[in-house]
Each structure stands twice: as C-alpha cells, then as structure tokens.
C-alpha cells in the first residue's frame, strides 16, 4: 500500500498493487478518500502519519526532509485556521460594539421595499449573524443602516433664564 500526499488540506491518495495468478501481471487500483468538507483535522493527519510509517517499504523509507515538510505544512495550515477563527470573533465583537454605540442616535435605513426611513435607536439585540437595532419600535439589521446622526434632543423648560438658573421676582 502506498500513501501519496497531495496539496495541503486534502486527503492523500491510497493505491494498492496486486499480483494475480501465475502470469505475474500487476494491476494498480487507486481510490481517493474525500471528506465532506475536504479538510484534514489534526487527528486524521496523525492517523495517516502512523499508517504511512507502518506501511512504508523498509528498503526505501520515507525521506525525513519530506516527512518534516509535511508536518510543518499541516502545522501552518492549522495555525492559519485558528487565526481566521480569531479574526472572525474580533469582527463580530466590533460589529456588536458598533451597534451598542448607536443607542440614542438617529439612523437612516432602507427597508426591503427600498423605502428610506429615519428614526432613533432605542435598543440593540445581538442576533446569530448580525446585530439588530430597535428603531422607533421597528427591528432593523445593522447592515441596512446607511447613515448615522445625532438624535434630536428635546429640552424640558422649567422656567428660568438662558444660563439655566432660576429667576426670582423682584
């Protein structure tokens, strides 16, 4: 049995050489194992590595440099995958922070019919894929927001002068 390694992240091809009858004819049958997502995890890699070591030809052992290269490539791919996962988590946290910072702000968004609306953000909910804003009672996806401004402020007057102090008679 021979195990041939293809590009990093793909499963190796296995082939078996069989000899039949007394005529000495040799045939090769090849099969390629494929995972549903076409990726190899660490456990699968180690199993294949052990199988390769068990089944190698003693008269022609695996080149140690090639062996080390395969291990290093797998390690690099694994670290890149971890980095991609971390980057996605940072991106998601950034979007959640952006949504939270819109509380009390005026936003403009376009609904599914193409109509533009403007309102004040009164709540934020974190959905499975994107944060949602509550704008004047309507749920709006953060992705639908096209503009952000300051919400109009209402001032309550209790009587007084422009400096905010109370005036006293006389």
NORBELLIN-V316857 format. One record per backbone hydrogen bond with DSSP energy under -0.5 kcal/mol. NH is the residue of the N-H (numbers start at 1). CO is the residue of the C=O. If there is no record, write none. Layout:
NH&CO ; NH&CO
This chain:
2&15 ; 4&2 ; 4&13 ; 10&7 ; 13&4 ; 14&31 ; 15&2 ; 16&29 ; 18&16 ; 18&27 ; 20&25 ; 24&20 ; 25&20 ; 27&18 ; 29&16 ; 31&14 ; 33&12 ; 33&31 ; 38&35 ; 41&39 ; 45&41 ; 46&42 ; 47&43 ; 48&44 ; 49&45 ; 50&46 ; 51&47 ; 52&48 ; 53&49 ; 54&50 ; 55&51 ; 56&53 ; 58&56 ; 60&57 ; 67&63 ; 68&64 ; 69&65 ; 70&66 ; 71&67 ; 72&68 ; 73&69 ; 74&70 ; 75&71 ; 76&72 ; 77&73 ; 78&74 ; 79&75 ; 80&76 ; 81&77 ; 82&78 ; 83&79 ; 84&80 ; 85&81 ; 86&82 ; 87&83 ; 88&84 ; 89&85 ; 90&86 ; 91&87 ; 92&88 ; 93&89 ; 94&90 ; 95&91 ; 96&92 ; 97&93 ; 98&94 ; 99&95 ; 100&96 ; 101&97 ; 102&98 ; 102&99 ; 103&100 ; 104&121 ; 105&102 ; 106&149 ; 107&119 ; 108&147 ; 109&117 ; 110&144 ; 111&115 ; 114&111 ; 117&109 ; 119&107 ; 121&105 ; 122&134 ; 123&134 ; 125&132 ; 127&125 ; 127&130 ; 132&125 ; 133&140 ; 134&123 ; 135&133 ; 135&138 ; 136&120 ; 136&134 ; 138&135 ; 140&133 ; 140&138 ; 142&131 ; 144&141 ; 145&142 ; 146&108 ; 147&108 ; 149&106 ; 158&156 ; 161&165 ; 164&161
